[in-house]
Amino acid sequence: MATIGALFILAAALRNTGAMEATFGRVFGRTRQELGGLVRMVVPVAAVSAFLNNTTIVTMTMPVVIDWARRNRLSPDAFSSR
């Protein structure tokens, strides 16, 4: 439990510095189709998930995905319901 707690602290630090937005925002790119956006998200998130706890990955990427979806005029709910 201590490790997961430490990962949440790391996730908050990365989010507050803007490192997550800078990294994943560029990888996600621009799209108008939900399927294209979903494919662009799966690859980098799966790669990071291979080395870190999945709960922490969700915590780190959720704000980035929501902002990305809004910028591309896509519903963030479309990505959570699949």
C-alpha positions in Angstrom: 0.0 0.0 0.0 2.9 2.3 0.6 4.1 1.9 -2.9 0.8 2.7 -4.4 0.5 5.8 -2.1 4.0 6.9 -3.3 2.9 6.5 -6.9 -0.2 8.7 -6.3 2.1 11.4 -5.0 4.3 11.0 -8.1 1.3 11.2 -10.3 0.1 14.4 -8.6 3.6 15.9 -9.1 3.7 15.0 -12.8 0.2 16.4 -13.3 1.0 19.7 -11.5 4.2 20.3 -13.4 2.5 19.8 -16.7 4.7 16.9 -17.7 1.8 14.6 -18.4 0.1 17.1 -20.7 3.3 17.8 -22.6 4.0 14.1 -23.1 0.6 12.5 -23.7 -0.9 15.6 -25.3 1.6 15.3 -28.2 1.2 11.6 -28.5 -2.6 11.7 -28.6 -2.5 14.4 -31.3 -5.7 15.7 -33.0 -8.6 13.6 -34.2 -12.3 14.0 -34.9 -13.2 10.3 -34.6 -13.6 8.5 -31.3 -12.1 5.2 -32.6 -9.0 7.1 -33.9 -8.6 8.8 -30.5 -9.1 5.5 -28.7 -6.3 3.8 -30.7 -4.0 6.8 -30.1 -4.6 6.5 -26.3 -4.3 2.7 -26.0 -0.7 2.4 -27.3 1.1 4.8 -25.0 -1.0 4.0 -22.0 -0.5 0.2 -22.5 3.3 0.8 -22.8 3.4 2.8 -19.5 1.0 0.3 -17.9 3.6 -2.5 -18.5 5.9 -0.9 -16.0 3.6 0.9 -13.5 0.5 0.2 -11.4 -2.7 0.5 -13.5 -4.5 2.5 -10.8 -1.8 5.1 -10.9 -1.8 5.2 -14.7 -5.6 5.9 -14.7 -5.0 8.6 -12.1 -2.3 10.3 -14.1 -3.9 10.1 -17.5 -7.5 10.8 -16.7 -7.2 14.7 -16.6 -5.1 14.6 -19.7 -7.7 12.5 -21.6 -10.6 14.7 -20.4 -8.8 17.9 -21.6 -7.7 16.2 -24.9 -11.3 15.1 -25.6 -12.7 18.5 -24.9 -10.1 20.2 -27.2 -11.1 17.8 -30.0 -14.8 18.2 -29.3 -15.2 14.6 -28.3 -17.1 13.4 -25.3 -14.8 12.1 -22.5 -17.6 9.7 -21.6 -17.1 7.9 -24.9 -13.7 6.7 -23.8 -14.7 5.5 -20.4 -17.7 3.4 -21.6 -15.8 1.0 -23.8 
